Amino acid sequence: MTDDGKVRAGLKSLCAVQRLISSWIVLLVISLSACSPKSGEHPDDAAIRAFLNRYFETWSKRDMAGYGACFDSQARILFVEKGGEIVSEGTVDFLHGQRLAHEQSESPMTERPLEMKIQGDTKVAQAVVTWVLNKGTKEERGTDFFTLRRVDAGWKIVSLVFYTDEE
């Protein structure tokens, strides 16, 4: 083999080693990124999701004490009516209305979340939750916009704005 041939062979070997090292670096970066939290994920995402699921579960089980415990004592609840008007209530009036809705319903009502989007920091979080409400054979869908604050025991609702989807 000539000197020129030896140089070319050496360069091919060097290129192969560089490709191998590059491949290992790419695999390492992918592996490490899979171990880190998702970009944009709330630092307490799992706890907030558990809290919101408990909110829906207590309502569906007619556990108004458990449901009421999800709210801060100063919380405001706002319902956006189909025409755009706002109905605003404090927790006492809102919870009373929820009790009456369950008592007066012809069929048991259950509500479950379909999708949750959570953002914020370690003190305050906002969550957008789409949901489905079942009343016997009837189904209604809507969206809740929560503002939550961290408390010693987890999270509390300080504001809830919600609406039902128009048909």
JOMO-V584736 format. One record per residue. N is the residue number from 1. RES is the residue in one small letter. PHI is phi in whole degrees, -180 to 180 (999 if undefined). PSI is psi in radians with two decimals (999 if undefined). Layout:
n=N res=RES phi=PHI psi=PSI
n=N res=RES phi=PHI psi=PSI
//
This chain:
n=1 res=m phi=999 psi=2.44
n=2 res=t phi=-79 psi=2.91
n=3 res=d phi=-61 psi=-0.66
n=4 res=d phi=-64 psi=-0.71
n=5 res=g phi=-66 psi=-0.67
n=6 res=k phi=-66 psi=-0.68
n=7 res=v phi=-64 psi=-0.77
n=8 res=r phi=-63 psi=-0.74
n=9 res=a phi=-64 psi=-0.71
n=10 res=g phi=-65 psi=-0.71
n=11 res=l phi=-65 psi=-0.69
n=12 res=k phi=-63 psi=-0.74
n=13 res=s phi=-65 psi=-0.74
n=14 res=l phi=-63 psi=-0.73
n=15 res=c phi=-64 psi=-0.70
n=16 res=a phi=-64 psi=-0.73
n=17 res=v phi=-65 psi=-0.74
n=18 res=q phi=-63 psi=-0.71
n=19 res=r phi=-63 psi=-0.71
n=20 res=l phi=-64 psi=-0.79
n=21 res=i phi=-64 psi=-0.74
n=22 res=s phi=-61 psi=-0.72
n=23 res=s phi=-62 psi=-0.75
n=24 res=w phi=-65 psi=-0.68
n=25 res=i phi=-65 psi=-0.77
n=26 res=v phi=-60 psi=-0.80
n=27 res=l phi=-62 psi=-0.71
n=28 res=l phi=-63 psi=-0.79
n=29 res=v phi=-62 psi=-0.77
n=30 res=i phi=-63 psi=-0.76
n=31 res=s phi=-63 psi=-0.78
n=32 res=l phi=-68 psi=-0.65
n=33 res=s phi=-69 psi=-0.49
n=34 res=a phi=-70 psi=-0.42
n=35 res=c phi=-85 psi=-0.36
n=36 res=s phi=-88 psi=2.77
n=37 res=p phi=-60 psi=2.67
n=38 res=k phi=-64 psi=2.53
n=39 res=s phi=-61 psi=2.28
n=40 res=g phi=83 psi=-0.03
n=41 res=e phi=-74 psi=2.40
n=42 res=h phi=-65 psi=2.47
n=43 res=p phi=-61 psi=-0.38
n=44 res=d phi=-120 psi=0.62
n=45 res=d phi=-53 psi=-0.85
n=46 res=a phi=-63 psi=-0.75
n=47 res=a phi=-67 psi=-0.67
n=48 res=i phi=-67 psi=-0.74
n=49 res=r phi=-61 psi=-0.73
n=50 res=a phi=-63 psi=-0.73
n=51 res=f phi=-61 psi=-0.84
n=52 res=l phi=-65 psi=-0.66
n=53 res=n phi=-63 psi=-0.70
n=54 res=r phi=-63 psi=-0.69
n=55 res=y phi=-55 psi=-0.87
n=56 res=f phi=-69 psi=-0.68
n=57 res=e phi=-65 psi=-0.77
n=58 res=t phi=-65 psi=-0.69
n=59 res=w phi=-63 psi=-0.80
n=60 res=s phi=-65 psi=-0.52
n=61 res=k phi=-88 psi=0.08
n=62 res=r phi=62 psi=0.44
n=63 res=d phi=-87 psi=1.41
n=64 res=m phi=-70 psi=-0.46
n=65 res=a phi=-68 psi=-0.82
n=66 res=g phi=-65 psi=-0.69
n=67 res=y phi=-64 psi=-0.81
n=68 res=g phi=-63 psi=-0.54
n=69 res=a phi=-67 psi=-0.26
n=70 res=c phi=-75 psi=-0.30
n=71 res=f phi=-101 psi=2.48
n=72 res=d phi=-68 psi=2.59
n=73 res=s phi=-62 psi=-0.40
n=74 res=q phi=-100 psi=0.19
n=75 res=a phi=-63 psi=2.64
n=76 res=r phi=-119 psi=2.44
n=77 res=i phi=-122 psi=2.23
n=78 res=l phi=-124 psi=2.28
n=79 res=f phi=-109 psi=2.24
n=80 res=v phi=-96 psi=1.93
n=81 res=e phi=-73 psi=2.88
n=82 res=k phi=-56 psi=-0.60
n=83 res=g phi=-81 psi=-0.05
n=84 res=g phi=98 psi=-0.14
n=85 res=e phi=-68 psi=2.67
n=86 res=i phi=-109 psi=2.30
n=87 res=v phi=-110 psi=2.11
n=88 res=s phi=-115 psi=2.33
n=89 res=e phi=-139 psi=2.71
n=90 res=g phi=-85 psi=3.11
n=91 res=t phi=-66 psi=-0.68
n=92 res=v phi=-61 psi=-0.90
n=93 res=d phi=-66 psi=-0.72
n=94 res=f phi=-63 psi=-0.84
n=95 res=l phi=-64 psi=-0.63
n=96 res=h phi=-62 psi=-0.77
n=97 res=g phi=-63 psi=-0.62
n=98 res=q phi=-69 psi=-0.69
n=99 res=r phi=-60 psi=-0.82
n=100 res=l phi=-62 psi=-0.70
n=101 res=a phi=-60 psi=-0.76
n=102 res=h phi=-66 psi=-0.79
n=103 res=e phi=-64 psi=-0.63
n=104 res=q phi=-93 psi=-0.07
n=105 res=s phi=-73 psi=2.37
n=106 res=e phi=-68 psi=-0.50
n=107 res=s phi=-126 psi=2.65
n=108 res=p phi=-59 psi=2.47
n=109 res=m phi=-110 psi=2.39
n=110 res=t phi=-133 psi=2.53
n=111 res=e phi=-132 psi=2.36
n=112 res=r phi=-138 psi=2.56
n=113 res=p phi=-75 psi=2.53
n=114 res=l phi=-104 psi=-0.72
n=115 res=e phi=-149 psi=2.46
n=116 res=m phi=-126 psi=2.32
n=117 res=k phi=-123 psi=2.18
n=118 res=i phi=-125 psi=2.40
n=119 res=q phi=-147 psi=2.90
n=120 res=g phi=135 psi=-2.75
n=121 res=d phi=-130 psi=-2.78
n=122 res=t phi=-81 psi=-0.15
n=123 res=k phi=-102 psi=-0.72
n=124 res=v phi=-135 psi=2.45
n=125 res=a phi=-133 psi=2.66
n=126 res=q phi=-121 psi=2.44
n=127 res=a phi=-134 psi=2.41
n=128 res=v phi=-113 psi=2.12
n=129 res=v phi=-127 psi=2.10
n=130 res=t phi=-88 psi=2.54
n=131 res=w phi=-143 psi=2.91
n=132 res=v phi=-129 psi=2.34
n=133 res=l phi=-112 psi=2.18
n=134 res=n phi=-107 psi=2.24
n=135 res=k phi=-126 psi=1.56
n=136 res=g phi=64 psi=-2.07
n=137 res=t phi=-92 psi=-0.12
n=138 res=k phi=-89 psi=2.52
n=139 res=e phi=-129 psi=2.38
n=140 res=e phi=-131 psi=2.49
n=141 res=r phi=-122 psi=2.73
n=142 res=g phi=-169 psi=-2.98
n=143 res=t phi=-138 psi=2.40
n=144 res=d phi=-111 psi=2.40
n=145 res=f phi=-116 psi=1.88
n=146 res=f phi=-100 psi=2.48
n=147 res=t phi=-116 psi=2.18
n=148 res=l phi=-118 psi=2.62
n=149 res=r phi=-125 psi=2.55
n=150 res=r phi=-76 psi=2.36
n=151 res=v phi=-128 psi=3.02
n=152 res=d phi=-55 psi=-0.66
n=153 res=a phi=-90 psi=0.11
n=154 res=g phi=134 psi=-1.92
n=155 res=w phi=-136 psi=2.63
n=156 res=k phi=-134 psi=2.59
n=157 res=i phi=-81 psi=2.18
n=158 res=v phi=-106 psi=-0.35
n=159 res=s phi=-153 psi=2.38
n=160 res=l phi=-135 psi=2.11
n=161 res=v phi=-116 psi=2.22
n=162 res=f phi=-143 psi=2.81
n=163 res=y phi=-153 psi=2.82
n=164 res=t phi=-102 psi=2.58
n=165 res=d phi=-69 psi=2.43
n=166 res=e phi=-76 psi=2.55
n=167 res=e phi=-91 psi=999
//
